[in-house]
Amino acid sequence: MALRKFRIFRGDSRETGELVEFEVECGEGMVVLDAVHRIQAEQAPDLACRWNCKAGKCGSCGADVNGKPKLMCMTRLSDYPEDEVITITPMRAFPVIRDLATDVSINYENNRRLPHFQPRPADFEDGEFRMYQWEVERPQEFRKCIECFLCQNVCHVLRTHDKHQEFIGPAFFVRTAVYEMHPADVGDRREHLKEHGGIGLCNITKCCTEVCPEKIKITDNAIIPLKERVADKYYDPLRWLLRKLTGRG
């Protein structure tokens, strides 16, 4: 066991909150969430913190650990030198409710607005419709998303510029890709991505990919293909000329 120092944000707003220092005994194999639980049990029983599974699958315990978006249950104390103070703050891209708990409800609103899966009509005989294995695997990668919103938190469009009303963020580009790349879907979400999703604001820095605990290649496999689809529809000069000549969309 070793005595380790933590600085944890306490308060119900960023303007009035403060970092409070704690010292707690930590043992081998502990993760940041273990330390937070020990602080709750021994020193600050009113410390607010979201968590559920403690196995990196529920996505509830996201926070900034030493300035980087992390799942506290998957961040080992051994990753930091014993003499280093570990600072834990709420996710910066979202409003603070209290302490480490943030209001992520805007994400669920964006999900509600997203055009959902639209299955193709059953206009074929049984056994005629074919899906290849690669077509199944492509959207399956995006289904691994645990909605931890670390990608939303690290995205500079949301974290720095606070454009939640104009930009749905990488988590919901991933959700869009689930439907857009499904071989049995016939929906067209390009207008939504352009007009309401703000996909043009993404400058593909890949910071979202770097923090994803499920190792989803968010930028390469979801965002870039979606940007290409939007560009093909709205900015391809040959398509523009064809619309002008034919008067058809």
C-alpha positions in Angstrom: 0.0 0.0 0.0 1.2 3.5 -0.8 -0.2 6.9 0.1 -1.2 8.8 -3.1 -2.4 12.3 -3.7 -5.4 13.2 -5.7 -7.0 16.5 -6.7 -10.7 16.2 -7.4 -13.1 18.8 -8.7 -15.8 19.6 -6.2 -18.8 21.9 -6.9 -21.9 22.3 -9.1 -20.5 24.6 -11.7 -17.1 25.3 -13.3 -17.2 28.9 -12.2 -17.7 28.2 -8.5 -16.2 24.8 -8.1 -12.6 24.0 -6.9 -10.0 21.3 -6.8 -9.9 19.6 -3.4 -6.8 17.6 -2.5 -7.1 14.1 -0.9 -4.6 11.5 0.2 -5.6 7.9 0.2 -3.9 4.5 0.6 -3.7 2.7 -2.7 -2.7 -0.9 -3.4 -1.4 -2.8 -6.3 -3.7 -3.2 -9.2 -6.0 -0.3 -8.3 -7.6 1.9 -10.9 -8.6 5.5 -10.6 -12.2 4.6 -9.9 -11.1 2.4 -7.0 -9.3 5.4 -5.5 -12.4 7.6 -6.0 -14.6 5.0 -4.2 -12.1 4.9 -1.3 -12.2 8.6 -1.0 -16.0 8.4 -1.0 -16.0 5.8 1.7 -13.4 7.4 4.0 -13.3 11.1 3.4 -16.0 12.5 1.1 -19.3 10.5 1.2 -21.1 13.3 -0.8 -18.7 13.1 -3.7 -20.8 12.7 -6.9 -19.4 10.2 -9.5 -21.1 8.1 -12.1 -20.2 4.5 -12.6 -21.9 1.1 -13.1 -20.0 -1.9 -14.4 -16.4 -1.2 -13.5 -15.4 -3.3 -16.5 -15.1 -0.7 -19.3 -18.4 -1.6 -20.9 -21.1 0.8 -19.5 -19.3 4.0 -20.4 -20.5 5.7 -17.3 -17.3 6.8 -15.5 -15.8 9.1 -18.1 -13.7 12.0 -16.7 -10.6 14.0 -17.4 -7.7 12.4 -15.7 -4.6 14.7 -15.7 -6.3 16.5 -18.5 -7.0 13.6 -20.8 -10.5 12.0 -21.3 -10.4 8.5 -19.7 -12.7 5.8 -18.3 -11.7 5.9 -14.6 -12.3 2.1 -14.3 -9.8 1.4 -17.1 -7.1 3.8 -16.0 -4.6 2.1 -13.7 -2.8 4.1 -11.0 0.4 2.3 -12.0 0.3 4.2 -15.2 1.4 7.3 -13.2 4.5 7.8 -11.0 3.8 7.3 -7.3 4.9 10.9 -6.5 2.6 12.4 -9.2 -0.6 14.1 -8.1 -3.6 12.7 -10.1 -6.1 15.4 -11.0 -9.6 14.3 -11.8 -12.1 16.7 -13.3 -15.5 16.4 -15.0 -15.6 16.0 -18.8 -15.0 19.5 -20.2 -17.4 19.3 -23.2 -20.5 19.0 -21.0 -22.1 21.1 -18.2 -21.3 20.1 -14.7 -24.2 18.8 -12.6 -22.1 18.2 -9.5 -18.5 17.2 -8.9 -17.5 14.6 -11.5 -21.1 14.1 -12.9 -21.9 16.0 -16.1 -25.1 16.6 -18.1 -24.8 14.6 -21.3 -28.5 14.8 -22.2 -27.7 16.7 -25.4 -26.3 13.5 -26.8 -29.6 11.6 -26.3 -31.4 14.5 -28.0 -29.0 14.3 -31.0 -29.6 10.5 -31.1 -33.4 11.1 -31.1 -33.2 13.4 -34.1 -31.0 11.1 -36.2 -32.8 9.4 -39.0 -32.9 5.8 -37.9 -32.6 2.5 -39.8 -34.8 2.1 -42.8 -35.0 -1.5 -44.1 -35.3 -2.1 -47.8 -38.7 -3.3 -49.0 -39.2 -7.0 -49.2 -39.3 -6.8 -53.1 -37.3 -10.0 -53.6 -38.0 -13.7 -53.4 -36.8 -15.6 -50.3 -33.2 -16.5 -50.5 -32.4 -13.9 -53.3 -31.0 -11.1 -51.1 -27.3 -11.5 -50.5 -25.1 -9.9 -47.9 -21.3 -10.5 -48.0 -19.3 -11.0 -44.9 -17.4 -7.7 -45.3 -20.7 -5.9 -45.6 -21.7 -7.3 -42.2 -18.4 -6.6 -40.5 -18.2 -3.0 -41.7 -21.1 -1.6 -39.6 -20.5 -4.2 -36.9 -17.3 -2.3 -35.8 -19.5 0.7 -34.9 -21.8 -1.4 -32.8 -19.0 -1.7 -30.3 -19.6 1.9 -29.2 -20.4 2.0 -25.4 -21.6 5.6 -25.4 -19.0 6.8 -23.0 -18.8 10.1 -24.9 -15.0 10.4 -24.5 -14.8 11.1 -28.2 -17.4 13.9 -27.8 -15.4 15.2 -24.8 -12.0 15.4 -26.7 -13.5 16.8 -29.9 -12.4 20.5 -30.1 -15.6 21.5 -31.9 -17.5 20.6 -28.7 -14.9 20.9 -26.0 -13.4 24.3 -27.1 -16.1 25.9 -29.2 -19.2 24.5 -27.6 -21.1 23.9 -30.8 -23.4 21.3 -29.4 -26.4 22.7 -31.2 -24.7 22.7 -34.6 -22.5 19.6 -34.4 -23.6 16.1 -33.4 -20.1 14.9 -32.8 -18.1 11.8 -33.5 -20.3 9.5 -31.4 -23.2 10.2 -33.6 -21.3 10.0 -36.8 -20.5 6.5 -35.7 -24.2 5.9 -35.0 -25.0 7.3 -38.5 -22.4 5.0 -40.1 -24.1 2.0 -38.5 -27.2 2.7 -40.6 -25.6 4.2 -43.7 -23.2 1.3 -44.2 -25.7 -1.4 -43.4 -26.4 -3.4 -46.7 -30.1 -3.6 -45.9 -30.6 0.1 -45.2 -32.1 2.4 -47.9 -32.2 5.6 -46.0 -30.3 8.8 -47.1 -28.9 10.8 -44.2 -26.6 13.1 -46.2 -28.9 16.1 -45.8 -29.1 15.6 -42.1 -25.3 15.3 -41.8 -24.8 18.5 -43.7 -27.6 20.7 -42.4 -28.1 19.4 -38.8 -25.0 17.2 -38.1 -22.4 19.8 -39.0 -20.1 17.2 -40.4 -18.3 20.0 -42.3 -16.9 21.3 -39.0 -14.9 18.2 -38.4 -11.3 18.6 -39.6 -10.4 14.9 -39.0 -7.6 15.4 -36.4 -8.3 11.8 -35.2 -8.4 12.8 -31.5 -11.7 11.0 -31.2 -10.1 7.8 -32.5 -7.2 8.1 -30.0 -9.4 8.1 -26.9 -12.0 5.5 -27.9 -11.8 2.6 -25.4 -13.3 0.2 -27.9 -10.6 1.0 -30.5 -13.2 2.0 -33.1 -11.5 3.8 -36.0 -13.9 6.6 -35.8 -12.2 9.0 -38.2 -11.0 6.6 -40.9 -13.9 4.2 -41.0 -16.9 6.4 -40.1 -16.3 10.2 -40.5 -14.2 10.3 -43.6 -16.6 7.9 -45.6 -19.6 10.0 -44.5 -17.9 13.3 -45.4 -17.2 11.8 -48.9 -20.8 10.8 -49.3 -21.9 14.4 -48.4 -19.3 15.9 -50.7 -20.4 13.6 -53.6 -24.0 14.8 -53.3 -23.6 18.5 -52.7 -20.1 19.5 -53.9 -19.3 17.2 -56.9 -19.1 19.6 -59.9 -20.3 17.0 -62.4 -23.4 16.3 -60.3 -24.0 20.0 -60.0 -23.8 20.4 -63.8 -26.1 17.4 -64.3 -28.7 19.0 -61.9 -28.5 22.2 -63.9 -28.9 20.5 -67.2 -31.7 18.1 -66.2 -33.4 20.1 -63.5 -33.4 16.9 -61.3 -31.8 16.5 -57.9 
